[in-house]
């Protein structure tokens, strides 16, 4: 199983993804690590990515997920996956890929982005992220106001997984 933790930048994807992977003893991969230097440079100066910018990035993450599934590796991947088209690409028509949408109010996410240091994502991009977001349907939606541990537990219960074993 590959669980994709998705949402707006600042929603807690990395924190929740790492918590979940640690709790389950699974591998964790941050979608940000797949960005090109060009994409990071654009976002760092407040220029939103477009579909062309995201194309290679999503393709690399998608290929990585395919390899994980082929090897029967359980993993958690964080990725904004803002559009339905992106989620389809990441899912690879596999029922082994599950999505968790970290949903929260713009004010809270903005506050988180403003207090974050050392990340390339400019707080100025929050509006473009919300404009691009196509809220997913038929996925687990979790309120980001909860602690990462509570969110991790909710994800495990929802997908009926525990201790690196699927029931």
Phi and psi in degrees as GROMACS dihedral restraints (atoms count N, CA, C in turn):
[ dihedral_restraints ]
;  ai    aj    ak    al  type     phi  dphi    fc
    3     4     5     6     1  -120.9    20    10
    4     5     6     7     1   120.7    20    10
    6     7     8     9     1  -103.4    20    10
    7     8     9    10     1   122.5    20    10
    9    10    11    12     1   -99.2    20    10
   10    11    12    13     1   120.3    20    10
   12    13    14    15     1   -92.8    20    10
   13    14    15    16     1   115.3    20    10
   15    16    17    18     1  -121.4    20    10
   16    17    18    19     1   161.6    20    10
   18    19    20    21     1   151.1    20    10
   19    20    21    22     1   178.9    20    10
   21    22    23    24     1   -62.7    20    10
   22    23    24    25     1   149.3    20    10
   24    25    26    27     1   -58.1    20    10
   25    26    27    28     1   130.7    20    10
   27    28    29    30     1    97.2    20    10
   28    29    30    31     1    -1.9    20    10
   30    31    32    33     1   -80.8    20    10
   31    32    33    34     1   -11.9    20    10
   33    34    35    36     1   105.6    20    10
   34    35    36    37     1    20.1    20    10
   36    37    38    39     1   -57.0    20    10
   37    38    39    40     1   -47.7    20    10
   39    40    41    42     1   -65.7    20    10
   40    41    42    43     1   -47.7    20    10
   42    43    44    45     1   -61.6    20    10
   43    44    45    46     1   -48.3    20    10
   45    46    47    48     1   -67.7    20    10
   46    47    48    49     1   -42.7    20    10
   48    49    50    51     1   -59.8    20    10
   49    50    51    52     1   -44.6    20    10
   51    52    53    54     1   -66.0    20    10
   52    53    54    55     1   -40.5    20    10
   54    55    56    57     1   -60.3    20    10
   55    56    57    58     1   -48.0    20    10
   57    58    59    60     1   -62.3    20    10
   58    59    60    61     1   -46.8    20    10
   60    61    62    63     1   -61.6    20    10
   61    62    63    64     1   -42.3    20    10
   63    64    65    66     1   -63.2    20    10
   64    65    66    67     1   -45.0    20    10
   66    67    68    69     1   -60.4    20    10
   67    68    69    70     1   -35.6    20    10
   69    70    71    72     1   -95.1    20    10
   70    71    72    73     1   -13.2    20    10
   72    73    74    75     1    73.8    20    10
   73    74    75    76     1    27.5    20    10
   75    76    77    78     1   -97.8    20    10
   76    77    78    79     1   166.6    20    10
   78    79    80    81     1   -75.0    20    10
   79    80    81    82     1   149.3    20    10
   81    82    83    84     1  -126.0    20    10
   82    83    84    85     1   136.6    20    10
   84    85    86    87     1  -133.2    20    10
   85    86    87    88     1   129.1    20    10
   87    88    89    90     1   -95.0    20    10
   88    89    90    91     1   122.5    20    10
   90    91    92    93     1   -57.3    20    10
   91    92    93    94     1   -28.5    20    10
   93    94    95    96     1   -60.2    20    10
   94    95    96    97     1   -29.3    20    10
   96    97    98    99     1   -68.8    20    10
   97    98    99   100     1   -12.4    20    10
   99   100   101   102     1   -94.9    20    10
  100   101   102   103     1    -5.7    20    10
  102   103   104   105     1   -69.0    20    10
  103   104   105   106     1   145.7    20    10
  105   106   107   108     1   -75.9    20    10
  106   107   108   109     1   162.0    20    10
  108   109   110   111     1   -59.4    20    10
  109   110   111   112     1   -36.9    20    10
  111   112   113   114     1   -63.8    20    10
  112   113   114   115     1   -45.6    20    10
  114   115   116   117     1   -62.7    20    10
  115   116   117   118     1   -44.1    20    10
  117   118   119   120     1   -62.2    20    10
  118   119   120   121     1   -41.6    20    10
  120   121   122   123     1   -62.4    20    10
  121   122   123   124     1   -41.7    20    10
  123   124   125   126     1   -62.1    20    10
  124   125   126   127     1   -49.9    20    10
  126   127   128   129     1   -66.0    20    10
  127   128   129   130     1   -32.8    20    10
  129   130   131   132     1   -62.9    20    10
  130   131   132   133     1   -28.8    20    10
  132   133   134   135     1  -103.3    20    10
  133   134   135   136     1    13.8    20    10
  135   136   137   138     1    84.7    20    10
  136   137   138   139     1    18.6    20    10
  138   139   140   141     1   -96.8    20    10
  139   140   141   142     1   119.2    20    10
  141   142   143   144     1   -67.7    20    10
  142   143   144   145     1   148.4    20    10
  144   145   146   147     1   -77.6    20    10
  145   146   147   148     1   148.4    20    10
  147   148   149   150     1  -108.2    20    10
  148   149   150   151     1  -179.7    20    10
  150   151   152   153     1   -59.8    20    10
  151   152   153   154     1   -37.1    20    10
  153   154   155   156     1   -63.8    20    10
  154   155   156   157     1   -42.7    20    10
  156   157   158   159     1   -61.1    20    10
  157   158   159   160     1   -39.2    20    10
  159   160   161   162     1   -80.3    20    10
  160   161   162   163     1   -17.0    20    10
  162   163   164   165     1   -57.2    20    10
  163   164   165   166     1   -54.0    20    10
  165   166   167   168     1   -67.3    20    10
  166   167   168   169     1   -39.8    20    10
  168   169   170   171     1   -58.2    20    10
  169   170   171   172     1   -50.3    20    10
  171   172   173   174     1   -65.0    20    10
  172   173   174   175     1   -37.0    20    10
  174   175   176   177     1   -62.6    20    10
  175   176   177   178     1   -41.0    20    10
  177   178   179   180     1   -66.9    20    10
  178   179   180   181     1   -42.9    20    10
  180   181   182   183     1   -64.4    20    10
  181   182   183   184     1   -43.5    20    10
  183   184   185   186     1   -59.2    20    10
  184   185   186   187     1   -44.4    20    10
  186   187   188   189     1   -63.4    20    10
  187   188   189   190     1   -39.9    20    10
  189   190   191   192     1   -63.0    20    10
  190   191   192   193     1   -42.7    20    10
  192   193   194   195     1   -63.3    20    10
  193   194   195   196     1   -42.1    20    10
  195   196   197   198     1   -56.9    20    10
  196   197   198   199     1   -42.8    20    10
  198   199   200   201     1   -65.9    20    10
  199   200   201   202     1   -40.9    20    10
  201   202   203   204     1   -59.9    20    10
  202   203   204   205     1   -45.6    20    10
  204   205   206   207     1   -65.1    20    10
  205   206   207   208     1   -42.5    20    10
  207   208   209   210     1   -59.3    20    10
  208   209   210   211     1   -36.5    20    10
  210   211   212   213     1   -87.9    20    10
  211   212   213   214     1     1.6    20    10
  213   214   215   216     1    59.0    20    10
  214   215   216   217     1    35.7    20    10
  216   217   218   219     1   -90.4    20    10
  217   218   219   220     1   131.4    20    10
  219   220   221   222     1   -81.4    20    10
  220   221   222   223     1   139.0    20    10
  222   223   224   225     1  -157.6    20    10
  223   224   225   226     1   160.7    20    10
  225   226   227   228     1  -118.1    20    10
  226   227   228   229     1   133.2    20    10
  228   229   230   231     1  -126.8    20    10
  229   230   231   232     1   130.3    20    10
  231   232   233   234     1   -99.7    20    10
  232   233   234   235     1   134.7    20    10
  234   235   236   237     1  -162.7    20    10
  235   236   237   238     1   134.9    20    10
  237   238   239   240     1   -57.8    20    10
  238   239   240   241     1   -42.1    20    10
  240   241   242   243     1    45.0    20    10
  241   242   243   244     1    51.6    20    10
  243   244   245   246     1   -69.3    20    10
  244   245   246   247     1   -28.4    20    10
  246   247   248   249     1  -111.3    20    10
  247   248   249   250     1   151.5    20    10
  249   250   251   252     1   -56.8    20    10
  250   251   252   253     1   -40.1    20    10
  252   253   254   255     1   -59.1    20    10
  253   254   255   256     1   -40.2    20    10
  255   256   257   258     1   -65.6    20    10
  256   257   258   259     1   -42.5    20    10
  258   259   260   261     1   -64.9    20    10
  259   260   261   262     1   -38.6    20    10
  261   262   263   264     1   -60.7    20    10
  262   263   264   265     1   -43.4    20    10
  264   265   266   267     1   -63.8    20    10
  265   266   267   268     1   -42.1    20    10
  267   268   269   270     1   -69.9    20    10
  268   269   270   271     1   -31.9    20    10
  270   271   272   273     1   -73.2    20    10
  271   272   273   274     1   -25.7    20    10
  273   274   275   276     1    55.3    20    10
  274   275   276   277     1    32.0    20    10
  276   277   278   279     1    55.6    20    10
  277   278   279   280     1    27.8    20    10
  279   280   281   282     1  -108.7    20    10
  280   281   282   283     1   130.6    20    10
  282   283   284   285     1   -74.2    20    10
  283   284   285   286     1    -7.6    20    10
  285   286   287   288     1   -79.3    20    10
  286   287   288   289     1   -10.7    20    10
  288   289   290   291     1   -99.4    20    10
  289   290   291   292     1   123.2    20    10
  291   292   293   294     1  -121.0    20    10
  292   293   294   295     1   147.6    20    10
  294   295   296   297     1  -113.7    20    10
  295   296   297   298     1   142.2    20    10
  297   298   299   300     1  -126.4    20    10
  298   299   300   301     1   121.7    20    10
  300   301   302   303     1   -99.2    20    10
  301   302   303   304     1   115.8    20    10
  303   304   305   306     1   -86.1    20    10
  304   305   306   307     1   109.0    20    10
  306   307   308   309     1  -111.5    20    10
  307   308   309   310     1   136.4    20    10
  309   310   311   312     1  -160.3    20    10
  310   311   312   313     1   166.5    20    10
  312   313   314   315     1   -71.5    20    10
  313   314   315   316     1   147.8    20    10
  315   316   317   318     1   -55.6    20    10
  316   317   318   319     1   -41.3    20    10
  318   319   320   321     1   -60.6    20    10
  319   320   321   322     1   -43.0    20    10
  321   322   323   324     1   -66.9    20    10
  322   323   324   325     1   -44.0    20    10
  324   325   326   327     1   -64.5    20    10
  325   326   327   328     1   -41.5    20    10
  327   328   329   330     1   -61.1    20    10
  328   329   330   331     1   -43.2    20    10
  330   331   332   333     1   -60.4    20    10
  331   332   333   334     1   -42.2    20    10
  333   334   335   336     1   -63.3    20    10
  334   335   336   337     1   -43.7    20    10
  336   337   338   339     1   -64.0    20    10
  337   338   339   340     1   -39.6    20    10
  339   340   341   342     1   -66.9    20    10
  340   341   342   343     1   -29.8    20    10
  342   343   344   345     1   -90.0    20    10
  343   344   345   346     1    -6.3    20    10
  345   346   347   348     1   -86.0    20    10
  346   347   348   349     1   136.9    20    10
  348   349   350   351     1  -123.6    20    10
  349   350   351   352     1   154.4    20    10
  351   352   353   354     1    80.0    20    10
  352   353   354   355     1    12.1    20    10
  354   355   356   357     1  -114.2    20    10
  355   356   357   358     1   143.9    20    10
  357   358   359   360     1   -73.7    20    10
  358   359   360   361     1   -19.2    20    10
  360   361   362   363     1   -73.6    20    10
  361   362   363   364     1   120.1    20    10
  363   364   365   366     1   -77.3    20    10
  364   365   366   367     1   138.4    20    10
  366   367   368   369     1   -60.7    20    10
  367   368   369   370     1   -23.4    20    10
  369   370   371   372     1   -64.4    20    10
  370   371   372   373     1   -15.7    20    10
  372   373   374   375     1   -89.8    20    10
  373   374   375   376     1    -0.5    20    10
  375   376   377   378     1   -59.6    20    10
  376   377   378   379     1   -40.8    20    10
  378   379   380   381     1   -63.6    20    10
  379   380   381   382     1   -42.4    20    10
  381   382   383   384     1   -67.0    20    10
  382   383   384   385     1   -32.9    20    10
  384   385   386   387     1   -64.3    20    10
  385   386   387   388     1   -46.8    20    10
  387   388   389   390     1   -65.6    20    10
  388   389   390   391     1   -35.0    20    10
  390   391   392   393     1   -67.8    20    10
  391   392   393   394     1   -36.0    20    10
  393   394   395   396     1   -77.2    20    10
  394   395   396   397     1   -30.1    20    10
  396   397   398   399     1   -58.4    20    10
  397   398   399   400     1   125.5    20    10
  399   400   401   402     1  -109.6    20    10
  400   401   402   403     1   104.1    20    10
  402   403   404   405     1   -56.4    20    10
  403   404   405   406     1   130.6    20    10
  405   406   407   408     1   -74.7    20    10
  406   407   408   409     1   153.6    20    10
  408   409   410   411     1  -114.0    20    10
  409   410   411   412     1   154.5    20    10
  411   412   413   414     1    56.9    20    10
  412   413   414   415     1    39.8    20    10
  414   415   416   417     1  -130.3    20    10
  415   416   417   418     1   163.2    20    10
  417   418   419   420     1   -71.9    20    10
  418   419   420   421     1   124.0    20    10
  420   421   422   423     1  -107.8    20    10
  421   422   423   424     1   128.0    20    10
  423   424   425   426     1  -125.4    20    10
  424   425   426   427     1   136.4    20    10
  426   427   428   429     1   -76.0    20    10
  427   428   429   430     1   124.3    20    10
  429   430   431   432     1   -73.4    20    10
  430   431   432   433     1    -5.5    20    10
  432   433   434   435     1   -72.0    20    10
  433   434   435   436     1   -15.9    20    10
  435   436   437   438     1   -79.8    20    10
  436   437   438   439     1   161.4    20    10
  438   439   440   441     1   -71.5    20    10
  439   440   441   442     1   155.3    20    10
  441   442   443   444     1   -56.3    20    10
  442   443   444   445     1   -36.6    20    10
  444   445   446   447     1   -66.2    20    10
  445   446   447   448     1   -43.1    20    10
  447   448   449   450     1   -65.1    20    10
  448   449   450   451     1   -40.9    20    10
  450   451   452   453     1   -63.4    20    10
  451   452   453   454     1   -43.9    20    10
  453   454   455   456     1   -59.3    20    10
  454   455   456   457     1   -45.1    20    10
  456   457   458   459     1   -61.8    20    10
  457   458   459   460     1   -41.1    20    10
  459   460   461   462     1   -63.2    20    10
  460   461   462   463     1   -40.3    20    10
  462   463   464   465     1   -64.4    20    10
  463   464   465   466     1   -45.8    20    10
  465   466   467   468     1   -60.5    20    10
  466   467   468   469     1   -43.4    20    10
  468   469   470   471     1   -65.6    20    10
  469   470   471   472     1   -42.9    20    10
  471   472   473   474     1   -60.6    20    10
  472   473   474   475     1   -44.4    20    10
  474   475   476   477     1   -92.5    20    10
  475   476   477   478     1     4.6    20    10
  477   478   479   480     1    54.3    20    10
  478   479   480   481     1    51.5    20    10
  480   481   482   483     1  -125.4    20    10
  481   482   483   484     1   148.3    20    10
  483   484   485   486     1  -160.5    20    10
  484   485   486   487     1   141.6    20    10
  486   487   488   489     1    48.7    20    10
  487   488   489   490     1    48.2    20    10
  489   490   491   492     1    65.2    20    10
  490   491   492   493     1    16.0    20    10
  492   493   494   495     1  -127.6    20    10
  493   494   495   496     1   135.2    20    10
  495   496   497   498     1   -87.9    20    10
  496   497   498   499     1   136.0    20    10
